Amino acid sequence: MCFWLYEFLASVGYGLDRMAFKRFRRLFLAAVLGLAASAGWAAAEPLRIVGFGDSLMAGYQLAPGESFPEQLETALKARGHDVLIANAGVSGDTSSGGLSRLDWSVPDETDLVILELGANDMLRGIRPDVTRKNLVAMIEGLQARGIGVVLAGMVAAPNLGADYAGQFNPIYPQLAEAYDLPFYPFFLDGVAAEPGLLLDDGMHPSAQGVERMVERFLPLIEPVIAAGRNGGAELPNGG
């Protein structure tokens, strides 16, 4: 379309004398080439992902390179995906704490956030309606900034009783459906209650536990990344 416009302007002279038109032609072609170069540079940039959560995301008591975001980035790169995954996990964070730091923890250039919060709400017995409200605010806040969201779920510990679980456990699938989000139902799937994959506290994953979490997370995240690479607009309710 740009070169069609150029040919049209050349044919009619666009009301310019010969010298002025030559100058216009140089500027026009330079602008077109500049736009093409910019598009090529943008296409070559990695997809920027933020793992936003609590100690399960932060990599509690793990060595450098062993946290979930780091192991996920390594696994995705090994599969040919050009990604950068930042670790924005904070040990002990509740959904309220996450909401309070969301804007400064997630840079504007972020393409996608893996949202994993609520485990500490559950362990502290925080009312599930508070957790739901905070997660809604975070999801809507990220979407308003054009950032895609993948929701990682949590389930209540059995000792909290059926009533609490009945209020807490539906939060994540309901929000995933309401906001049409890619959804991983239980972040510790395959690791919880597996002593060989947990630290001595019986709650946090070991490096081997994180490796299993990443293996199980890949089938969900890879299609999301592929959608983002096909223009960005396909990221889940984001940019």
N, C-alpha and C positions, 0 to 999 in steps of 0.2 A: 504493500500500500504506500509506503514512504517513497519508493522509487517511481511509482505511478504518479504520485503528486509532483515529484521532481520533474518528470518528463512533461507533465501538463504545464507546469510553470515555465519550463524551457520553451514550450511551443508558443505560449502567448506572451512571453517576455515579462509578465507580471508588472508591466508598466515601468520597467527599469531600463536605463541605457546599458550598453554592452559591458562597460567596465563595472558598473554596479551589479549587474547580473552575475558576472564572473565571481565577484566577491561573495554574493549571496550563495552561489553554488558551492564554493569552498566551505562556507559556514554550515550549509545544509548537510553536506556529506560528512563533515566532521561530527556534527550532532548525531547523525545516524550511526556512524561508527562508534561513537561514544556510548550510545544507548546499547548497541550490540555487545560492546565490551562489558558494560555494567551487568547486563543480563547473564553473560557467561560467567562473570565473577560470582554473582548471586547463586547461580546453579551449582557452582563448585564449592560453596560453603557447606560445612557440616550441619546436620540437623542438631539444634541445641535443645537438650532435654535437662530438666531439673528433677531430681528425686527429692521430694518434699515430705518430710515425715519426722518420726521420733527416733528412738535408739535403734529400732529395727532397720531403719534406713541409714542412720548415721554410722553403724558398724561398731556397736558397743564392744569394747575390749578387743577389737580385732586389729591386726597389723595393717599398715598402709597397703592399699591394693586389694584388701579382702572384703570391703564393704559391698553392699548390694549395688549401688551406682557404679562403682569401679569394676566389679566383676561383670555387670551387665554390659558396660561399655566395651570391655575386652571381648566378651562373647559376640556382641553385635559386629564389632570390627572384624573379628575372625570370619564372620559370615558375609563380609563385604559391604557392610553398612557404614557410611561416613557419618558418625555421630560424636558428639561431645556431651557427656553426662556429668552435671555438677551435683555434688552431694550437699543438699540443704536439709539434712536430718539433724535434729537436736535432741539429745537424750533427755528423757523426762517430759518432753513437750506434750501438752494436751491440745485438743482442737482449739481451745481458746488462745493458747500460746501461739499456735500456728497461724491463726487468723490475725493476731496482732503483729506478726512479723512478715506476713505474706508479701506485701508490696516491695519491701527492701530485700527480701530473700530471693525473689524471682525477678531477674532483670527483664527489661522490656524486650530484648532481642530473643527471649526464650520462645521456642516453637511449641514445646510440649512439657507438661508437668505430670509426673507420676505422684498422685496425691495419696499419702498413706498416713492417716492420723486417726486417733480414737482409742487405741489400745490403752493408753494411760487414763483416758476418761473412764473406760470400763474398769480398770484396776482400782481406781479411786472411788468408784461408785457414783460418778457424776451422772446427773439425770440424762437419759438418752435424748430427751427433747432438746437439751442444750447442745449436745454433740451434733444432732441433726441440723440445728440452726447454724452452727459454726461451719459445718461442711457445706451447707447451701451457700453461705456467704462467700466461702473460698471458691467454690465452683463458679458462681456467678461473677465474682470479681475477676477471675482468670479469663472467663469467656468475654467479659467486657473489654479486656485488653487484647483480645484476639489470640489467646493462648489455648491450645488444646489441652484436654485433661483425660488422663487414664486413672480410674478410681480403683484403689487396692482396698479390699474389705478386711474386716476383722470380725471375730465372733466372741461372744462373752464366755468367760471361764465358767465351768459347771458349778463351782462353789457359790456363784452369785445368785443362783436360783432361777427357776423357770420364768418367774414374772419379769425379772430384769432382762433375761435373754430374749423374752418375747417382745420386749420394746427395743432392745439394742440391735439384735441381729438383723431385723428387716431394714434398718436404716440404709445400708449400702446398696443392696439390690434395688430398693425403691428409688434412691437417688440416681443410680445408674440408668434406670428405665426412664425416669422423669426427664433427665437431661441428655439421654441418648449417648451415654458414655461407654467406651470400652471398659470392661469390668473384670477384675480378677477377684473372685469371691473371698478368698482367704489368703492373706499375704504369707502366712506361715504354713501353707499347704505342703504336706509331705515332710515337714520338719517338726512341727509341734508334737510333743509326746514321744519324740525319737531321741533317746539319751545320747546316742552316738553323733547326733547332728546339732546338739545344743551345748552351750557353756555349762559350767557347774551349777549356775543358778537355775537351770532347767527352764529358762524363759527365752533367752536370747540365742540366736543361731551362731554356731561356730563357723569358721571359714568354709568347712565342708557343707554345713547347713545352708549357707548363702549360695554356694555353688548349685545345690539342688533347687533352691528357690529360683535362681536365674534360669536353670534348665526348664522349669515349669512355666516361667513367665514369658519365655521367648515366643511361643506360638501366639500369644496375645499381642505382644509389642511389635513383632515384625510386620504384620499387615498394616498397623498404624503408621509405622515409619515409611512403608512403601506408599501409602496414601499421601503422606506429607511430601514425599519426593515427587509425586505426580501433580505438583502445582501448589501444594500447601493448603488450598482451600478445603481439601478433604480431611484435614486433621479434625478430630472429634470436637465439634462445636467451638473451634478456635480459628486461628489464622492459617 
